[in-house]
Amino acid sequence: MSLPQPENAVQVTYVWIDGTGEQMRAKDRTLNFEPKNAQDCPIWNFDGSSTGQAEGTTNSDMYLIPAALYKDPFRLGSNKLLLCEVVDSKKKPIASNARASCVEVMKKVQEHEPWFGMEQEYTLFGQDRRPLGWPTIGVLPPQGPYYCGVGPNKVFGRDILESHYRACLYAGLKIGGTNIEVMPSQFEFQIGPCVGIEAADELWIARFMLYRIAEEYGVDVSFDPKPLPDWNGAGGHCNFSTKEMREEGGITHIMNAIEKLKMNHLEHVKWYDPKGGEDNKRRLTGHHETSSIFSFSSGVADRGASVRISRQVHDDRKGFFEDRRPAANADPYKVTEILCRTVLL
């Protein structure tokens, strides 16, 4: 890896979401120039029959349409990471491509300047399929001392968290911060605030980088919403605001939006995890800082509500709200799209 790279060779990693709507795939291409934006990169293709995105092998070629370009924190230099959309032989978005629809919605609501802050929780598992660092004999003390904790008996895997944080910064992502979560071996990073489609693009490429970093440590990353039954689950909370909400008196627009969310609760539940709510049923129980999946609630500084208004927003009478219902494995394209559809369209 210390060999010099020829000046006329740039390695571009094409990244896409596979047929599960959760996992990611990637392959590399050498270009003889440094692309400055995604559209500079050529359209490419791959075998969709091997990624759950094509039936059989007679018409398995899927196209990779360049969507967003980032600096490569693994190879450094002029090398790039390229997030792509997947389309079929007729250049139509396939079922697992939620980005195309999201882009259209963001165009319709751009006058409202929608901002998103995405919170991504995840859990690390060792090769023994136990949460990283957990004892093989006995049990850990109950949750309480681990959240934002410090110390070898409270935090397991901080080096992965730190490596990922630095990689996101290098790549140019709007990563707002990180923290240790309530369950040991569980962490969180935040993307945003970002405008429109940028939020979901950056969250997906951040997930890809997390997978890659964990691969180098021999550790598995899980976005399962409820990795262990008796501990806090993992969410993908989404903070949302519009230009109107951020202006003086914006609390009125926030409350109006929450009322619309209440009226469409069951529809949002279907969009907030890849299995139409089935994954989230294990997490949204009304316990462990969650609301019930079967009913809608909202409140100020209430982490047991479906939608939370922070104390600061309540005091300022403007700002944003936090939708706490999305699961950790939710597709951020679907989360941001349905929020804009319900609140603005």
Rosetta blueprint (number, residue, H / E / L):
1 M L
2 S L
3 L L
4 P L
5 Q L
6 P L
7 E L
8 N L
9 A L
10 V E
11 Q E
12 V E
13 T E
14 Y E
15 V E
16 W E
17 I E
18 D L
19 G L
20 T L
21 G L
22 E L
23 Q L
24 M E
25 R E
26 A E
27 K E
28 D E
29 R E
30 T E
31 L E
32 N L
33 F L
34 E L
35 P L
36 K L
37 N L
38 A H
39 Q H
40 D H
41 C L
42 P L
43 I L
44 W E
45 N E
46 F E
47 D E
48 G H
49 S H
50 S H
51 T L
52 G L
53 Q L
54 A L
55 E L
56 G L
57 T L
58 T L
59 N L
60 S L
61 D E
62 M E
63 Y E
64 L E
65 I E
66 P E
67 A E
68 A E
69 L E
70 Y E
71 K E
72 D L
73 P L
74 F L
75 R L
76 L L
77 G L
78 S L
79 N L
80 K E
81 L E
82 L E
83 L E
84 C E
85 E E
86 V E
87 V E
88 D L
89 S L
90 K L
91 K L
92 K L
93 P E
94 I L
95 A L
96 S L
97 N L
98 A L
99 R H
100 A H
101 S H
102 C H
103 V H
104 E H
105 V H
106 M H
107 K H
108 K H
109 V L
110 Q H
111 E H
112 H H
113 E L
114 P L
115 W E
116 F E
117 G E
118 M E
119 E E
120 Q E
121 E E
122 Y E
123 T E
124 L E
125 F E
126 G L
127 Q L
128 D L
129 R L
130 R L
131 P E
132 L L
133 G L
134 W L
135 P L
136 T L
137 I L
138 G L
139 V L
140 L L
141 P L
142 P L
143 Q L
144 G L
145 P L
146 Y L
147 Y L
148 C L
149 G L
150 V L
151 G L
152 P L
153 N L
154 K L
155 V L
156 F L
157 G L
158 R H
159 D H
160 I H
161 L H
162 E H
163 S H
164 H H
165 Y H
166 R H
167 A H
168 C H
169 L H
170 Y H
171 A H
172 G L
173 L L
174 K L
175 I E
176 G E
177 G E
178 T E
179 N E
180 I E
181 E L
182 V L
183 M L
184 P L
185 S L
186 Q E
187 F E
188 E E
189 F E
190 Q E
191 I E
192 G E
193 P E
194 C E
195 V E
196 G L
197 I L
198 E H
199 A H
200 A H
201 D H
202 E H
203 L H
204 W H
205 I H
206 A H
207 R H
208 F H
209 M H
210 L H
211 Y H
212 R H
213 I H
214 A H
215 E H
216 E H
217 Y H
218 G L
219 V L
220 D E
221 V E
222 S E
223 F L
224 D L
225 P L
226 K L
227 P L
228 L L
229 P L
230 D L
231 W L
232 N L
233 G L
234 A L
235 G E
236 G L
237 H L
238 C E
239 N E
240 F E
241 S E
242 T L
243 K H
244 E H
245 M H
246 R H
247 E L
248 E L
249 G L
250 G L
251 I H
252 T H
253 H H
254 I H
255 M H
256 N H
257 A H
258 I H
259 E H
260 K H
261 L H
262 K H
263 M H
264 N L
265 H H
266 L H
267 E H
268 H H
269 V H
270 K H
271 W H
272 Y L
273 D L
274 P L
275 K L
276 G L
277 G L
278 E H
279 D H
280 N H
281 K H
282 R L
283 R L
284 L L
285 T E
286 G L
287 H L
288 H L
289 E L
290 T L
291 S L
292 S E
293 I L
294 F L
295 S L
296 F L
297 S L
298 S E
299 G E
300 V E
301 A L
302 D L
303 R L
304 G L
305 A L
306 S L
307 V E
308 R E
309 I E
310 S L
311 R H
312 Q H
313 V H
314 H H
315 D H
316 D H
317 R L
318 K L
319 G L
320 F L
321 F E
322 E E
323 D E
324 R L
325 R L
326 P L
327 A E
328 A L
329 N L
330 A L
331 D L
332 P H
333 Y H
334 K H
335 V H
336 T H
337 E H
338 I H
339 L H
340 C H
341 R H
342 T H
343 V H
344 L H
345 L L
